Amino acid sequence: MDADPTPVRIGLLGCGNVGAALVGLLTNEPELLAHRTGLHFEVARVAVRNLARQRAVELPDGCLTHDADSVVNDPDIDVVVELMGGIEPARRLILAALKQGKPVVTANKELLANVGAELFEAAATAGVDLLYEASVAGGIPLIRPLRESLAGERISRVMGIVNGTTNYILTRMTEEGASYGDALSEAQSLGYAERDPTADVEGFDAGAKAAILASIAFGVTVVAGDVYREGISGVTPADIDVARRLGYVVKLLAIAERLDEKVAVRVHPAMIPATHPLAAVRDSFNAVFIEGEAVGELMLYGRGAGGMPTASAVLGDLVDAAHNLRMGGSGRTGTLRNGSFLAVDELSSQFYLNLDVVDRPGVLAAVATVFGEHGVSIRSMEQEGLGDEARLVFITHTARERDVQATLHGLRDLDAVKRIGSLLRVIGPE
């Protein structure tokens, strides 16, 4: 392919791990990239917080600046790549670039999960691209297939593992019997988890990604606040052991579903059958399982984080944006509409529940009565002696969330119940 000799001049906002990796991809083999894409790329301006910081890549003299606005407003910049993170000033800078007719590539999941609709509308008004493949699942090609290849597909569910930190922790708990605390410490020592791991382990990161996936899959505006969220900090080795014994694996899942023309989006730990493809996703890998009426079932799998995989996704968007800009327009875009949402207490699932009770005659009957009073049917029950107490482990038949929560409330009122442990949803056929 003969490359256009006119360079595509890139304005880069942020040059951390992903930004530096992107510069490396653009400069390591420019001739090969030009041959494959028909484009010459030039990193023209780079906005950073610290000009004196040592960087893993060399940048041309004079291209570094503190002033991100000057990068966006530079008339010689063709495409803006936003890798700063956070909502402000990223939102303001992206809107300014779009207003000037400059396509934008971003990896900013927090931004898209909160003000994505505003940004998409601005891009459509300007007639330029806003591309964000790297915002969910790192290097896995996921956004583009959902937005383009499956544009005519009626998708019923998107379910996946979209946070590598929590998947690493749960893998260590499952395969090595590690406690949650020990597995988290190991993840931190390896750089998978931040010093403050809250965003990962409490499901905020996965919730933002679930909002983005649901918006694309169902064409409705979904923000992070619409996503029901639970983390993994309450998952115990005992839960992991019971799951293994019953043929399940515990994973933190992001689930977006279309149910009776309403949308339900949630993030929570769940027990999935050991035979399900997602059960085999280990360590920090991500995978997303897509179910559609015509296509059936698809799964996309790969590295969900890291500088190079994420930069690879950014580069793919950059190539698309530059091609579309040269052709005088933007790629395929969809519009989002307001949707109707189902609250989590309206959803139905099977459930796993354990509780510690006084070990005496009649207690099991009293517990079973509470289940029955709230219309929750018990599929299986195990009892384990704990001295003067016993641990009861239940798997229910499919039940409504609100009925299960009412059952928990009723169980707390029983004097014989000493402790209610974990409650996990169970995914899969009964």
C-alpha angles and dihedrals in degrees: 000000000000110000123226104248092216106095123232102232113217126205108203121201106199129009107204125125095314095038093050091047090051092052088051092052091049097047107032097075107006094161093055091046091049092049093051098042105027089233137108113213126203124188095218106167131015124190115206137165096229118039093185097055117117111245132203092231135048117244127196116267113269098016096103118089141163090218110088091176091060089056093051093044096046105117090212093061112100103181130021120214113197115203099149098103127211127074103270134074087008093067093050093046094048092049090050092051093048092048088056091053095254117140116233132213117195140174093193109129095171091055096047093045091056109030102011094121091058092050094046091051091050091050092049091049091050093044094231136114128272104186126182112169091141094056093084128039097354111240097005111112097234113126095053095050090049094046099040117010093043097034091117094042122104099225116203101182142007113193127170157140103256103161117072096192095060092041090054091050093048091046091055091047091049101043102032103026091240121165118246091252095050093046091049091050090051091050090052093049090053093048095248093114130043123237085255101042096180097113091056106034096042093050101248094125093047090045092057091050091047089055091053093047093048092050092054098039096049103024094236132121108259121174129189091259090062091062120093107224139198127163135212101250091104096052111111134198086248090060090050091050094049090048091052092048091051094046099260139117124212115233136164103243133195107207128186116179139177109220121174090338091306127107127232120189124181145153121208143129112272141177111243126184113270087233094060114104091237091059090069094055104111140186116351096340121121131211135179124205116206124195121195136170096241104022096045113203128353132175127197116196138181148092108339098193144012134100100271100042091047092046089052090058091047090051092052090054091045092056091050093047093049093048092049091047091053089050090053101248148048135277128254112312131180131209124234123224131196111270138203115242134208115222116231093249089063093058126094131219144141112267139210116211134171129190137173116231140175108273103236137115117284097023095104090050091051091050092048090050091058090052090050095047090061097043096251113141120209115229097183139354134196128189126204123187117236102178107268089002136056132211115225118200118195135187111192132208114247108304138166116265093233091054092050091049089050088051090054090051090052093048091054089059092059113098090212093060108089101174138004110213131187126347113199131173115237116220121205142042121324 
